[in-house]
Amino acid sequence: MLRFPSILHIDLKALQSNYKMLSTRAAMSETCGVVKADAYGLGADQVVRALYHAGCRTFFVAHLEEALQIDGQYPDIKIYVLNGLLTGEAEEFAAHETIFPVLNNLQDVSVWQNFAARQQKKLPAALHIDTGMNRLGLGTREYETLLSEKEQILQGIDIKFIMSHFSSADEKNHPETPRQAARFAEIMSHFPRVPASLSNSAGIFVSPDYHYDLVRPGMALYGLNPTPHTDNPMQPVVSLQTRILNIQTIKAGESVGYGAAYRAEKEETLATVNLGYADGFLRCLSNKGHLYWQGQACPIRGRVSMDLVTVSIDHLGEKPQAGDMMEVIGLSQSADDLAAAAGTIGYEILTSLGNRYRREYVQEDCW
């Protein structure tokens, strides 16, 4: 029997509530689900099932392999692959009626068009046009080429929708957001009968004008804050507890962990917990992050190592014992809070979660 000293709770009912709230906010649009990277590290099988039962029918992943892991479980869903067509994948896409590529450049368009011609039928896809992110999507020159020969270039392709992606919608009043929105509106004026998709999680909260036909929330579904400038409107989905392995008291002048990166100024009581960077607890939290015991912050002492973290419990009145659990993510510290301490974002915290936790899915009344 496998034993796991740390427990990762994933509240699928809260996930469904977040989906329904976003659907209500974007009531005139279809609310999709972004489940790439194993549903942001939370388990695509369970997450897709929960979202499906909440009413989601369109999903987005990054790679074809991720789509193949979902395909066949739900016959009435659509799965779009954001990273486009890699060499040799056209035939695999065409073999699956629920999986569609997002075409990110004219080479993708050409490959898909040529394959459609060989199949002697129109093939469905989404078309991504860049509006300022400058990662994926047809850039200005490619878009101008597309417009000049639109009917010929898109011949044989059934464009399900045209999409773009905000770069800064999570930053309040960022000038790039209305700039991208105006660019997208101009693009869509040339495709008046084609559905459109622009808003990610943060974009949903900026303006209803940006919702169009499909919205594509990801991080908000999982409880991360899509509006960092104000209180989080989403329900928490993730909590994480880890077990204390050892309690010890060190003398003034003694050091803790690799590199002697922390040295005690006075006698201090420490707890070593079963957590480390192999579990996705980032090493940059060394000497500056916190774990929590009964709502009280316990500062990390020394470096985060592969399997162990040491925290000070010297200030606690009622001290924990070896075998007790400490909170990593939960009521006292959200994934966003932990990310802020690490100088990163909640996405990285969730997607870094490893497979060494016992995963407990809260799924009562989810289906």
N, C-alpha and C positions, 0 to 999 in steps of 0.2 A: 504494500500500500504506500503510495507516494505521500510524503509529508511536506507541507509548504509553510515556512515560518512567517510569510507575509501574505496578506489577504487583500485582493483587489475586488471591491464591490462595484458592479455596473448596474445602475438602476434603469432597466428598459422601460419601465412605466414613465419615468421622468423624461427619457428620450422621446417617447411617444407624445407626451405633453408638450415638449418643445416643438416637435414637428407640427402638432395641431395649432399651437400658438402662431408659429410662422405662417402656416396656411391661412389662418384667419387674418393676419396682418397683410398678406399678399393675396387677398380673397379673389381677385380677378385674374390671378395667374395660377398655373400649375406649380405646386411646390415639389421639387425633386429632392433627392438625397445624395450627397457626395459621400461615398463610402470607400474612397481610395485608401491605400496604406492600411489594409485590414481594418477599415472603419476607424481610422485615426488611432489604431492600436487597441481598439476595444473588442475586436472580433467580428468580422464581416458577416459570418453566418447568423449569429444571434441578432446583430444590429439590423441587417436587411430584413430578417423575419419580423422583427418588431416594427420597423418602418412600413413594411408591406401591410401588416395588420392595422396600422394607423391610417392607411390609405395611399401610401406612396407607391407610384407605379413607374417612375423614371429615376434611374440611378446613374451616377457618374463615378468612374474609376480612372486610374492613371494608365494602367497597362492592360493589354489584351488578356494576359494570364489571370489578372484579377477578375475580369469579366467572366472568363471561362469557369471560375470557381463558383460563380453565382448562377450562371446560365443553366436552365433546365429545372430549377427549383420552383419557379413561378412562371407559368406560361404567358401571362398577360403583362409582363414588365418589359421595359426597354432599358438597355444598358449602353451608355455612351463612353467611349474610351478617349480620354482627354489628350493623351500624348500622341495620337494619330496613328498613321500607318508605318510600321517598320517594314524593312525589306522582307518580302515573302509572306506577309500576313494577309494580303487581300483575299486569298482563297479561304483562309480560316474565318475571316469576318463573314464572307458570303455564305459560309456553311452554317451559320448560326442566325436564325431569324430574329433573335432578340438583341443582338449585339451590333453596334454601329460605330464606325470611326468618326472622330472629329478631325476634319481636314484642316491642317495648320499652315499649309503653304501650297504653292502651285504644283510642286512635285507630287504632294499627296493627292491633289485634285487630278493630276494627269494619270497617276497610277490607278486611281479608283475609276476614272473615266475609261481608260483602256481595258481594265478588267471587265467593266460593265459591257463594253462593246463585244468582248469575247464571249460573254455570257448571253449577249443579245437581249438584255433587259436593263431597266433602270435600277440602280442600286441606291439605297438610302444612306445618308450621312448628314452630319452637322458641319457647318462651315464656320471657322473661327477667323475673325478679322481683328487685327490688333488696333487698339485705340490709344496706345501710349504705354503699355506695360513692357513692350519690347522683349518678350520671351518667345511665346508661341503666337501663331496667327499671321495671316497675310499682312505684311507691312505695306507702307504707302505705295511703293513701286509695284508690288504684286497686285495690290488692290486696284490700282489704276489700270494695269494690264487686264485684270478680270473685267472691269467695267467696259473697257473698249471692245472686248470680245466675249461678253457675258454668255450669250446663247451658245456659242461654239465651245467655250471652255467648260461650261457646266452641262453640256449635252450628255445624257445618259446617267446623270446624277439626280436623285430625288432629294433635294435639300429640305430636311425636316425643320431646321431652324438655323438662324445665324446667331452666333454668340460673340461676346467679347468679355473682358474681365477687368474689374476695377483694381487699381494699384493701391489706393489710399482711402477707401471709403470708411475705414475704421478710425480715421483721424478727422476730428470735427472741423468742418469748414475748410478742408484741404482744397485748394484751387484746382487740383488735378481731377477731382471727381466730376464737377460740372463740365470741365473741359472734355473729359472722356465721354460723358453722357451726350454732349452736343455733337461730338464726332460720330458717336454710334447712331444718333438720330439722323444725321446726314446720310450715313451708310444705309440705314434702313429705308430711307426715302427712295432708294433705287431698287428696293425689293419689297414693294408695297403689299404683296400677298403672302410673304414668307414670315412665319413666326420668328420671334426674337427672344434672346436671353442675355441679360446683362448683369443682374444683381447676384452677388455672393451673399454670405450671411450679413456682413455689415451694410451692403448696399440696400438690403431689404428695409433697413431702418432709416436710410437717408431720405428717400422720397418715393411715394407711390408712382411717380412718373418714370422711375427706373425699373419697375417690376416687369413690364412687357408681358410676354406670354408664359415664360418659365422663369422661376427663380431657383438658384442653386445653393442652398445653405449647406455648409459643412460644419465648421467649428461650433456654430450656435446650437446645432442639434445635440452636441456632446457636452453642452453646459458651459463652454467658454464664452467670454463676454464679447459680443460683436460691437458693443458701444463702450469702449474703454474710458471715455470721458464722463460716463455716468454709471449708475448702479447697473449691475448685470440683470437683464430682463429674463434670463433663461434659468431653468431649474438645474441644480447640480446633478450630474449623472454619475460621476466617478468619486469614489473614496478609497483610500489606501491606508492600511495599518501594517506595521511591522513589529516583530517581536524583539524584546530586550533579551540579549544573550548573557550579559555580564554587568555587574555593578562593582565599581571599585573606587577607592579614594586615593588620590595622588598627593604628594607633598609639594610645597612651593618649590619652583625651580625645575620640576620634572616636566618632560615633554610628552606629547601625544601623537602617535601615528607616524607615517612616513615623512622623512625630512625634518622631523622635530618642528613641524610648522606651527605648532602651538605649544607655549610653555606657560605653566601655571604660575600666577603671581602669589597665590596662597594655596593652602590645602583646599582641594576641590573634589567633589563627588561626581563621578561620570557614569554614564550608561552607554554601553556598546550595543548597537542594534544590528539586526540581520538585514542590511540594505547596502547597496553600493552602485557603482556605475555600471556593473553588469546587469543591474535591475532597472537601468534607465534613470537612476538618481545621479544627476550630473555632477561631475568632479569639480566644476567651477563653483559649486556651493560650499566648497571647503572653507571653513572658518567664517562663513557669513550666513548660511542658511539656518533654518530652525525646524525641529520636529516639535510635536505638542503632546503634553501629558495632561489630561483632564482640563483642556483649554488653556494651559499655561505653556508659553513658548520656552523651548529648551535649545539654546544656541549650539551649533555644531562646533566642536573643538577638533582642530587638526584637519588633515586632508580626508576627503572622501576616497575610500579605496574600493577595490573591485567588489567586495562582499560586505564591507563593514563601514559603519559610520558611528562616531562617538559624539555624544552630546553631554552638556553640563546639566545636571539635575540638582546642583548644589543649593539653588535658591528655593527649591520646592519644600513645602512644609511636610506633607505626606508624600514620601518618596515611593516611586514604583519599585518593583522587585523583578529579578530575572524571571522571564516567562510572561511578563505583562506586555501589553501591546501599546505602541505609541502611534499617534496619528501623523501621517505624512501629507495626505490630502483629505480634506473633509470639512467639518463645520468651522474649524479654526483657521484653516489655510486651504484656499482653493488652488486648483491647478494654475490659474492665472497669478495668484499670489506667489506660489513657488517659482513660477517662471520669472516674475519680476525680481525676485531675490537672486536668481541665476543670471539676470541680464538677458533673458530670451523671451520667447512667447509660449503661450499655453499649448500650441500645436506641437512644439518640440517635446514638451513634458509628456503629453499623451502618446505621441508616436514613438517615444523612446521606451515606453513600458515593455519590459521583457516578458519571457514566458516562465519565469521562476515564481510567479505568484499563484496562489490558489484563487481562481476567478469564480466569484459568486455572482450570478446574474439574478437580479431581483425582477421577476417576470410574472408575478401574480396578476391575474386579470388582463394580461397583455394580449392573449389570443384564446 
